């Protein structure tokens, strides 16, 4: 399974930046990409390990359920 790198823009728009066979290569690339990112843009780079590009996109755009143990007035 390859490692995919996506740029996530406004409104969770995904733009594939590439795919790599090894973690080390993908991590090095995403770190270089993050150095050039403008902090004011709100964009992000994310790396994900998935069976295919569609599975990677689905995982990155999936809504997560709120963990009830981390919310509330108990703090």
C-alpha positions, 0 to 999 in steps of 0.5 A, a space after each residue: 500500500 502506498 503513502 499518499 500526500 494531499 493538500 487540503 484547502 478551503 472547504 476540505 478540497 483535496 488536491 493530490 500531491 503524489 504517492 510514495 512506496 515508503 514512509 521515509 520518502 513520503 515523510 521527507 516530501 511532506 515536510 518539505 511541502 509544509 515548509 513552503 506553505 503560507 500559514 495565512 492560507 489555512 491550507 494543510 498537507 496530510 500524509 495517509 497510508 491507504 489501499 488506493 487513492 479513493 480510500 485515502 480521500 474517503 478517510 481524509 474527508 470522513 466526519 469523526 464522531 465526538 468522543 463523549 469522554 472528552 466533552 462536557 462540563 467535567 473539566 
